[in-house]
Amino acid sequence: MNKFHATLAAAAIALSSWTVMPASAQMPMDHSKMGMAGMAGMAGMAGMPAMTDGEVKKIDKDAGKITIKHGEIKHMDMPGMTMVFVVKDKALLDAVPVGAKIQFMATNENGQMMVTDIQPAK
């Protein structure tokens, strides 16, 4: 029985030094994969969606796509580059010509990069 108590005591000491962390502390959350609805509850946190500066390079109204040379999209942790986005509403494409300097809002909606707002640059 003494050997059993010694083993039990050693196990208790070993377990008492082991810290259990909540899942959120163990695994960082990738917020860039969240759509706007999922991010709505994160007001006040760093990485919230913001307008990004860009220049319109190409517009495909039929496909609802726009090619933008853009600066860093901070809330998506994306460096500046030129890329094609789908627009949430094709009417957004009527407000900007190729070559226009713009500010735009981009989100990742189910793995698809989407522009949800376009404004002329200020």
Summary of the structure (lengths in Angstrom):
residues: 122
radius of gyration: 24.2
end to end distance: 80.4
largest distance: 84.9
contacts: 280
relative contact order: 0.17
helix: 31%
strand: 34%
